[in-house]
Amino acid sequence: MSKTPEVEIPEQVREMAEKSVEQARQTWEDFMGQSQQAMAKIENSSDTIQSGAAEINDKARSFAENSVTAAFDFAQAMARAKSLEEVVSLQRDYMQNQMKAFGENAREMGEAAMNTVNEFGKKASE
C-alpha cells in the first residue's frame, strides 16, 4: 500500500479557520441573546394584551347584563301598559335608550382596545 503523503496545513490557513469558527460562534451567541430579548418583550407584551382583553371582556359582560336588565324592565313595563299610546311611548323610549347605550358601549370598547394597543406598542418598543 502506498503511504498518503503528509501535507501540513499552513499556519495562516489554520488561524483563518479558527477565526471563522470563533466568529460563527460569536454570531450565534449574539443571535441567541437577541432572540431571548425579543421573546422577553413578546412575553411582556402578551401580559398587556391579556390584561386588555380581560378589561374588554369585563366591559362586554357588563354591557350585556345592562342590556338584559333593560330588556326585562321594558318587557315588564309593556306588560303593564294600559293603552296603545303608552306602548308606543315605551317602545320609543326603550329604543332611544338602547341606541344611546350602544353608542356609549361602542365608544368605551374602542377606547379600551386603543389603550391595549398603545400599551402593547410601548412594551414592544422597550
Backbone bond lengths (Angstrom), bond angles and torsions (degrees), N, CA, C in turn:
res aa  C-N    CA-C-N  psi(-1)  N-CA   C-N-CA  omega(-1)  CA-C   N-CA-C  phi
1 M - - - 1.439 - - 1.503 108.94 -
2 S 1.314 111.67 144.40 1.460 114.24 179.43 1.515 109.37 -89.12
3 K 1.246 113.71 143.14 1.454 121.18 -178.18 1.523 109.32 -83.42
4 T 1.368 116.81 134.08 1.459 120.67 177.94 1.519 107.28 -70.19
5 P 1.313 114.63 129.67 1.463 116.69 -179.85 1.521 110.24 -67.13
6 E 1.291 116.21 138.74 1.454 120.86 177.72 1.515 108.83 -78.73
7 V 1.332 113.34 123.31 1.462 120.14 177.54 1.506 106.49 -117.19
8 E 1.289 115.47 123.44 1.458 119.59 -179.82 1.510 108.85 -88.11
9 I 1.343 113.84 133.50 1.464 119.45 177.50 1.519 106.93 -79.29
10 P 1.318 115.45 128.23 1.468 118.56 -176.77 1.540 111.54 -61.05
11 E 1.293 115.91 147.29 1.468 123.93 -179.65 1.528 111.09 -54.09
12 Q 1.315 118.17 -41.94 1.466 121.42 -178.41 1.534 110.96 -63.00
13 V 1.311 117.74 -39.27 1.467 121.57 179.92 1.526 109.40 -67.00
14 R 1.356 116.94 -43.28 1.459 119.84 179.20 1.529 110.98 -63.77
15 E 1.334 116.87 -41.32 1.466 120.73 178.58 1.527 110.74 -63.29
16 M 1.316 115.75 -42.28 1.463 120.24 179.33 1.542 109.98 -64.05
17 A 1.308 117.38 -41.13 1.467 121.19 178.90 1.528 110.37 -64.26
18 E 1.335 116.84 -43.38 1.463 120.32 178.02 1.521 111.11 -62.21
19 K 1.314 116.95 -43.70 1.467 120.67 178.65 1.528 110.68 -62.60
20 S 1.313 116.72 -40.20 1.471 120.22 179.27 1.517 110.99 -63.04
21 V 1.341 116.45 -43.42 1.459 120.01 179.17 1.528 109.80 -64.61
22 E 1.324 116.39 -43.95 1.473 120.25 -179.77 1.535 110.60 -63.45
23 Q 1.322 117.47 -41.37 1.466 120.94 177.95 1.535 110.41 -64.08
24 A 1.311 117.16 -41.73 1.466 120.88 178.44 1.521 110.19 -63.41
25 R 1.347 116.42 -42.36 1.463 120.33 178.48 1.521 110.29 -62.75
26 Q 1.325 117.89 -43.92 1.463 121.89 -179.45 1.530 110.76 -65.30
27 T 1.316 116.40 -40.72 1.460 120.56 177.55 1.529 110.30 -62.03
28 W 1.331 116.38 -42.47 1.461 120.92 178.09 1.523 111.24 -62.84
29 E 1.315 117.33 -45.35 1.457 120.85 179.45 1.523 111.37 -63.80
30 D 1.336 116.84 -40.21 1.471 120.16 176.16 1.526 110.56 -62.07
31 F 1.318 115.57 -44.42 1.461 120.71 179.10 1.524 110.86 -59.87
32 M 1.319 116.98 -45.95 1.461 120.77 -179.61 1.524 111.06 -64.14
33 G 1.336 117.49 -40.59 1.469 120.57 177.54 1.518 111.60 -61.65
34 Q 1.330 115.71 -43.86 1.470 119.54 179.41 1.524 110.98 -67.95
35 S 1.318 116.67 -36.04 1.469 120.16 177.48 1.524 110.53 -63.40
36 Q 1.326 116.50 -42.31 1.461 120.07 179.29 1.525 110.84 -64.43
37 Q 1.324 116.72 -39.74 1.468 119.94 177.63 1.529 110.30 -63.98
38 A 1.320 116.24 -42.38 1.469 119.90 179.35 1.522 110.98 -63.10
39 M 1.324 116.78 -41.94 1.465 119.82 179.64 1.526 110.52 -65.57
40 A 1.317 117.52 -37.61 1.469 119.84 177.96 1.525 110.12 -63.09
41 K 1.334 116.75 -40.97 1.471 119.95 177.95 1.525 110.68 -63.01
42 I 1.312 115.48 -42.30 1.466 119.49 179.78 1.526 109.96 -63.72
43 E 1.336 116.87 -42.56 1.463 119.98 179.17 1.520 110.72 -62.47
44 N 1.340 117.52 -42.51 1.468 120.50 177.54 1.518 110.26 -63.35
45 S 1.321 116.02 -39.89 1.462 120.31 -179.64 1.516 110.89 -68.36
46 S 1.340 117.21 -35.90 1.460 118.56 -179.72 1.524 110.48 -66.41
47 D 1.348 117.25 -31.82 1.465 119.68 174.50 1.525 109.68 -61.08
48 T 1.327 116.16 -42.16 1.459 121.54 179.07 1.529 110.27 -62.42
49 I 1.320 116.40 -44.70 1.463 120.58 -179.29 1.530 109.81 -64.67
50 Q 1.332 116.98 -43.45 1.467 119.75 179.79 1.520 110.70 -62.32
51 S 1.321 116.12 -41.86 1.459 120.09 179.27 1.529 110.12 -63.58
52 G 1.338 115.77 -44.78 1.462 119.96 178.58 1.512 112.16 -63.78
53 A 1.326 116.12 -39.91 1.471 119.86 178.54 1.520 110.65 -65.02
54 A 1.329 116.68 -38.30 1.466 119.99 177.89 1.523 110.41 -63.75
55 E 1.332 116.54 -41.11 1.473 120.27 178.87 1.529 110.31 -63.40
56 I 1.321 116.37 -44.13 1.467 120.54 -179.80 1.527 109.64 -65.43
57 N 1.323 117.10 -40.43 1.457 121.35 178.16 1.528 110.79 -61.89
58 D 1.338 116.42 -43.39 1.469 120.19 178.08 1.525 110.90 -61.88
59 K 1.325 116.34 -41.82 1.468 119.96 178.78 1.526 110.27 -63.56
60 A 1.321 116.69 -44.81 1.467 120.49 -179.02 1.525 110.81 -61.43
61 R 1.325 116.25 -42.27 1.467 119.75 178.56 1.533 110.82 -63.62
62 S 1.315 116.15 -42.85 1.461 120.75 179.08 1.535 110.59 -63.27
63 F 1.335 116.40 -42.67 1.467 120.17 179.54 1.527 110.04 -63.20
64 A 1.325 116.50 -41.44 1.469 120.11 179.97 1.522 110.71 -64.66
65 E 1.328 116.49 -43.25 1.466 119.90 178.65 1.529 110.75 -60.89
66 N 1.320 116.15 -44.72 1.472 120.18 178.97 1.517 111.13 -62.16
67 S 1.327 116.56 -40.23 1.459 120.80 -179.44 1.528 111.59 -66.03
68 V 1.316 116.37 -42.50 1.468 120.34 179.18 1.529 110.43 -66.04
69 T 1.329 115.97 -42.27 1.467 119.71 177.95 1.529 110.23 -60.58
70 A 1.336 115.66 -43.64 1.466 119.33 179.08 1.527 110.78 -63.73
71 A 1.317 117.17 -38.63 1.468 120.63 179.40 1.526 111.16 -64.76
72 F 1.335 116.91 -42.05 1.468 119.62 177.47 1.526 111.17 -65.83
73 D 1.328 116.57 -42.30 1.471 119.83 177.31 1.524 110.34 -60.48
74 F 1.339 116.01 -41.86 1.461 120.88 179.19 1.532 110.35 -63.57
75 A 1.328 116.18 -46.27 1.470 119.93 -179.85 1.529 111.11 -60.97
76 Q 1.328 116.33 -39.63 1.457 119.95 179.25 1.532 110.41 -66.25
77 A 1.338 115.32 -42.63 1.468 118.69 179.03 1.530 110.51 -64.29
78 M 1.337 116.81 -38.87 1.470 120.17 179.44 1.532 110.44 -64.92
79 A 1.330 115.50 -38.17 1.465 119.04 -179.97 1.517 111.41 -65.37
80 R 1.317 117.37 -26.31 1.465 121.75 -178.85 1.535 113.17 -93.32
81 A 1.339 115.68 -6.70 1.475 119.08 -177.27 1.525 110.59 -60.76
82 K 1.355 114.64 140.21 1.461 119.68 -176.10 1.517 113.20 -106.90
83 S 1.364 116.21 -7.50 1.462 117.93 -179.61 1.528 109.41 -148.39
84 L 1.321 114.50 161.51 1.459 120.55 177.42 1.525 109.93 -63.31
85 E 1.315 116.34 -37.32 1.467 121.08 178.64 1.534 109.98 -60.70
86 E 1.324 117.52 -41.82 1.463 121.39 178.86 1.537 110.47 -66.54
87 V 1.315 117.49 -38.79 1.469 122.11 178.29 1.531 109.72 -61.09
88 V 1.336 115.97 -47.30 1.472 120.27 -179.98 1.526 109.99 -62.30
89 S 1.320 117.40 -42.91 1.467 121.76 179.83 1.536 110.88 -63.19
90 L 1.321 116.60 -44.67 1.471 120.98 178.92 1.536 110.61 -62.01
91 Q 1.335 115.06 -43.16 1.464 120.31 179.81 1.527 110.65 -62.23
92 R 1.323 116.28 -46.13 1.470 121.43 179.94 1.534 110.22 -60.77
93 D 1.322 116.41 -49.14 1.468 120.50 -179.23 1.528 111.75 -62.07
94 Y 1.325 115.32 -42.20 1.460 119.58 -179.98 1.534 110.61 -61.66
95 M 1.321 115.86 -46.85 1.470 119.84 -178.72 1.531 111.01 -64.48
96 Q 1.306 117.49 -41.52 1.467 120.53 178.04 1.533 110.65 -61.93
97 N 1.314 116.11 -45.91 1.470 120.07 179.65 1.524 111.45 -63.79
98 Q 1.328 116.89 -40.66 1.466 119.95 179.78 1.535 111.16 -66.67
99 M 1.324 117.07 -39.92 1.474 120.30 178.79 1.529 110.25 -66.23
100 K 1.326 116.25 -40.30 1.463 120.39 177.60 1.532 109.71 -63.59
101 A 1.324 116.72 -45.69 1.469 121.02 179.66 1.527 110.56 -63.41
102 F 1.327 116.68 -40.03 1.463 120.58 178.71 1.533 110.36 -60.88
103 G 1.320 116.74 -44.47 1.468 120.70 178.63 1.523 112.09 -61.90
104 E 1.332 115.98 -44.83 1.468 120.01 178.62 1.529 110.98 -64.82
105 N 1.335 116.38 -40.86 1.462 120.34 179.22 1.526 110.87 -63.79
106 A 1.316 116.44 -43.76 1.465 120.26 179.64 1.524 110.60 -62.52
107 R 1.330 117.03 -40.34 1.464 121.03 178.84 1.527 110.10 -63.63
108 E 1.333 116.88 -45.98 1.464 120.84 -179.61 1.528 111.42 -64.01
109 M 1.317 116.92 -41.22 1.468 120.27 178.78 1.522 110.16 -65.46
110 G 1.317 116.94 -40.90 1.464 120.75 177.58 1.519 111.65 -62.01
111 E 1.326 116.22 -42.86 1.467 120.32 178.45 1.526 110.89 -63.82
112 A 1.313 116.89 -42.78 1.468 120.66 179.76 1.525 110.48 -63.93
113 A 1.321 116.38 -41.52 1.470 120.21 178.62 1.528 110.76 -64.71
114 M 1.324 117.04 -43.40 1.470 120.44 179.27 1.523 110.83 -64.82
115 N 1.317 117.90 -40.34 1.464 120.77 177.22 1.527 110.40 -60.45
116 T 1.318 116.90 -42.08 1.466 120.90 179.27 1.524 110.29 -64.03
117 V 1.318 116.76 -45.18 1.465 120.62 179.54 1.520 110.31 -62.64
118 N 1.327 117.48 -43.17 1.464 120.63 179.57 1.519 111.46 -63.67
119 E 1.324 117.27 -43.59 1.464 120.88 178.65 1.527 110.58 -64.43
120 F 1.319 116.21 -39.81 1.464 120.42 177.75 1.524 109.70 -61.20
121 G 1.324 116.55 -43.69 1.463 120.50 179.17 1.519 111.95 -62.79
122 K 1.325 116.88 -41.27 1.480 120.08 178.14 1.510 111.13 -62.87
123 K 1.336 116.76 -46.72 1.469 120.05 -177.78 1.525 111.19 -66.99
124 A 1.320 116.48 -37.35 1.464 119.74 -178.72 1.530 111.09 -68.20
125 S 1.323 118.12 -28.73 1.460 120.09 -177.59 1.528 112.88 -90.87
126 E 1.326 117.44 -3.27 1.471 120.57 179.11 1.500 111.14 -72.47
